[in-house]
Amino acid sequence: MALLETAIRDQVNHDLDCTEAACRLMAMRAELVALIGRWKAAGGNAWMPGLRELPRKTDRSAEQPIRAGRR
């Protein structure tokens, strides 16, 4: 889904029609909602992290060693 969102942003930035990509993204989101509903109906009740709770690729641990020549 993230790749499709990026493609939509790129199309919008270049003044291109993103209707097809947007419709595919909405279908993916509807499918995801349906899958989550089925999971919950089957007894799934575990907490799912949102995007804000997931670690980011740019986050750096305070314990990372400093490379030689960089401070």
Distance bins in CASP14 RR format, pairs under 12 A and 6 or more apart:
PFRMAT RR
TARGET T0000
AUTHOR 0000-0000-0000
RMODE 2
METHOD distances of the structure
MODEL  1
1 7 0 0 0 0 0 1 0 0 0 0 0
1 8 0 0 0 0 0 1 0 0 0 0 0
1 21 0 0 0 0 0 1 0 0 0 0 0
1 22 0 0 0 0 0 1 0 0 0 0 0
1 24 0 0 0 0 1 0 0 0 0 0 0
1 25 1 0 0 1 0 0 0 0 0 0 0
1 26 0 0 0 0 0 1 0 0 0 0 0
1 27 0 0 0 0 0 1 0 0 0 0 0
1 28 1 0 1 0 0 0 0 0 0 0 0
1 29 1 0 0 1 0 0 0 0 0 0 0
1 30 0 0 0 0 0 1 0 0 0 0 0
1 31 0 0 0 0 0 1 0 0 0 0 0
1 32 1 0 0 1 0 0 0 0 0 0 0
1 51 0 0 0 0 0 1 0 0 0 0 0
2 8 0 0 0 0 0 1 0 0 0 0 0
2 9 0 0 0 0 0 1 0 0 0 0 0
2 25 0 0 0 0 0 1 0 0 0 0 0
2 28 0 0 0 0 0 1 0 0 0 0 0
2 51 0 0 0 0 0 1 0 0 0 0 0
2 57 0 0 0 0 0 1 0 0 0 0 0
3 9 0 0 0 0 0 1 0 0 0 0 0
3 10 0 0 0 0 0 1 0 0 0 0 0
3 21 0 0 0 0 0 1 0 0 0 0 0
3 24 0 0 0 0 0 1 0 0 0 0 0
3 25 0 0 0 0 0 1 0 0 0 0 0
3 28 0 0 0 0 0 1 0 0 0 0 0
4 10 0 0 0 0 0 1 0 0 0 0 0
4 11 0 0 0 0 0 1 0 0 0 0 0
4 18 0 0 0 0 1 0 0 0 0 0 0
4 20 0 0 0 0 0 1 0 0 0 0 0
4 21 1 0 1 0 0 0 0 0 0 0 0
4 22 0 0 0 0 1 0 0 0 0 0 0
4 23 0 0 0 0 0 1 0 0 0 0 0
4 24 1 0 0 1 0 0 0 0 0 0 0
4 25 1 0 1 0 0 0 0 0 0 0 0
4 26 0 0 0 0 0 1 0 0 0 0 0
4 27 0 0 0 0 0 1 0 0 0 0 0
4 28 1 0 0 1 0 0 0 0 0 0 0
4 29 0 0 0 0 0 1 0 0 0 0 0
5 11 0 0 0 0 0 1 0 0 0 0 0
5 12 0 0 0 0 0 1 0 0 0 0 0
5 18 0 0 0 0 0 1 0 0 0 0 0
5 21 0 0 0 0 1 0 0 0 0 0 0
5 22 0 0 0 0 1 0 0 0 0 0 0
5 24 0 0 0 0 0 1 0 0 0 0 0
5 25 1 0 0 1 0 0 0 0 0 0 0
5 26 0 0 0 0 0 1 0 0 0 0 0
5 28 0 0 0 0 1 0 0 0 0 0 0
5 29 0 0 0 0 0 1 0 0 0 0 0
6 12 0 0 0 0 0 1 0 0 0 0 0
6 13 0 0 0 0 0 1 0 0 0 0 0
6 18 0 0 0 0 0 1 0 0 0 0 0
6 21 0 0 0 0 1 0 0 0 0 0 0
6 25 0 0 0 0 0 1 0 0 0 0 0
7 13 0 0 0 0 0 1 0 0 0 0 0
7 14 0 0 0 0 0 1 0 0 0 0 0
7 16 0 0 0 0 1 0 0 0 0 0 0
7 18 1 0 0 1 0 0 0 0 0 0 0
7 20 0 0 0 0 0 1 0 0 0 0 0
7 21 1 0 1 0 0 0 0 0 0 0 0
7 22 0 0 0 0 1 0 0 0 0 0 0
7 24 0 0 0 0 1 0 0 0 0 0 0
7 25 0 0 0 0 1 0 0 0 0 0 0
8 14 0 0 0 0 0 1 0 0 0 0 0
8 16 0 0 0 0 1 0 0 0 0 0 0
8 17 0 0 0 0 0 1 0 0 0 0 0
8 18 1 0 1 0 0 0 0 0 0 0 0
8 19 0 0 0 0 1 0 0 0 0 0 0
8 20 0 0 0 0 1 0 0 0 0 0 0
8 21 1 0 1 0 0 0 0 0 0 0 0
8 22 1 0 1 0 0 0 0 0 0 0 0
8 23 0 0 0 0 0 1 0 0 0 0 0
8 24 0 0 0 0 1 0 0 0 0 0 0
8 25 1 0 0 1 0 0 0 0 0 0 0
8 26 0 0 0 0 0 1 0 0 0 0 0
8 28 0 0 0 0 0 1 0 0 0 0 0
9 16 0 0 0 0 0 1 0 0 0 0 0
9 18 0 0 0 0 1 0 0 0 0 0 0
9 21 0 0 0 0 1 0 0 0 0 0 0
9 22 0 0 0 0 0 1 0 0 0 0 0
9 25 0 0 0 0 0 1 0 0 0 0 0
10 16 0 0 0 0 1 0 0 0 0 0 0
10 18 0 0 0 0 1 0 0 0 0 0 0
10 21 0 0 0 0 1 0 0 0 0 0 0
11 17 1 0 0 1 0 0 0 0 0 0 0
11 18 1 0 1 0 0 0 0 0 0 0 0
11 19 0 0 0 0 1 0 0 0 0 0 0
11 20 0 0 0 0 1 0 0 0 0 0 0
11 21 1 0 0 1 0 0 0 0 0 0 0
11 22 0 0 0 0 1 0 0 0 0 0 0
11 25 0 0 0 0 0 1 0 0 0 0 0
12 18 1 0 1 0 0 0 0 0 0 0 0
12 19 0 0 0 0 0 1 0 0 0 0 0
12 21 0 0 0 0 1 0 0 0 0 0 0
12 22 0 0 0 0 1 0 0 0 0 0 0
16 22 0 0 0 0 0 1 0 0 0 0 0
17 23 0 0 0 0 0 1 0 0 0 0 0
18 24 0 0 0 0 0 1 0 0 0 0 0
18 25 0 0 0 0 1 0 0 0 0 0 0
18 26 0 0 0 0 0 1 0 0 0 0 0
19 25 0 0 0 0 0 1 0 0 0 0 0
19 26 0 0 0 0 0 1 0 0 0 0 0
20 26 0 0 0 0 0 1 0 0 0 0 0
20 27 0 0 0 0 0 1 0 0 0 0 0
21 27 0 0 0 0 0 1 0 0 0 0 0
21 28 0 0 0 0 0 1 0 0 0 0 0
22 28 0 0 0 0 0 1 0 0 0 0 0
22 29 0 0 0 0 0 1 0 0 0 0 0
23 29 0 0 0 0 0 1 0 0 0 0 0
23 30 0 0 0 0 0 1 0 0 0 0 0
24 30 0 0 0 0 0 1 0 0 0 0 0
24 31 0 0 0 0 0 1 0 0 0 0 0
25 31 0 0 0 0 0 1 0 0 0 0 0
25 32 0 0 0 0 0 1 0 0 0 0 0
26 32 0 0 0 0 0 1 0 0 0 0 0
26 33 0 0 0 0 0 1 0 0 0 0 0
27 33 0 0 0 0 0 1 0 0 0 0 0
27 34 0 0 0 0 0 1 0 0 0 0 0
28 34 0 0 0 0 0 1 0 0 0 0 0
28 35 0 0 0 0 0 1 0 0 0 0 0
29 35 0 0 0 0 0 1 0 0 0 0 0
29 36 0 0 0 0 0 1 0 0 0 0 0
30 36 0 0 0 0 0 1 0 0 0 0 0
30 37 0 0 0 0 0 1 0 0 0 0 0
31 37 0 0 0 0 0 1 0 0 0 0 0
31 38 0 0 0 0 0 1 0 0 0 0 0
32 38 0 0 0 0 0 1 0 0 0 0 0
32 39 0 0 0 0 0 1 0 0 0 0 0
32 48 0 0 0 0 0 1 0 0 0 0 0
33 39 0 0 0 0 0 1 0 0 0 0 0
33 40 0 0 0 0 0 1 0 0 0 0 0
34 40 0 0 0 0 0 1 0 0 0 0 0
34 41 0 0 0 0 0 1 0 0 0 0 0
35 41 0 0 0 0 0 1 0 0 0 0 0
35 42 0 0 0 0 0 1 0 0 0 0 0
35 44 0 0 0 0 0 1 0 0 0 0 0
35 48 0 0 0 0 0 1 0 0 0 0 0
36 42 0 0 0 0 0 1 0 0 0 0 0
36 43 0 0 0 0 0 1 0 0 0 0 0
36 44 0 0 0 0 1 0 0 0 0 0 0
36 45 0 0 0 0 0 1 0 0 0 0 0
36 46 0 0 0 0 0 1 0 0 0 0 0
36 48 0 0 0 0 1 0 0 0 0 0 0
37 43 0 0 0 0 0 1 0 0 0 0 0
37 44 0 0 0 0 1 0 0 0 0 0 0
37 45 0 0 0 0 0 1 0 0 0 0 0
37 48 0 0 0 0 0 1 0 0 0 0 0
38 44 0 0 0 0 1 0 0 0 0 0 0
39 45 0 0 0 0 1 0 0 0 0 0 0
39 46 0 0 0 0 1 0 0 0 0 0 0
39 48 0 0 0 0 1 0 0 0 0 0 0
40 46 0 0 0 0 1 0 0 0 0 0 0
40 48 0 0 0 0 0 1 0 0 0 0 0
47 53 0 0 0 0 1 0 0 0 0 0 0
48 54 0 0 0 0 0 1 0 0 0 0 0
49 55 0 0 0 0 1 0 0 0 0 0 0
55 61 0 0 0 0 1 0 0 0 0 0 0
60 66 0 0 0 0 0 1 0 0 0 0 0
64 70 0 0 0 0 0 1 0 0 0 0 0
END
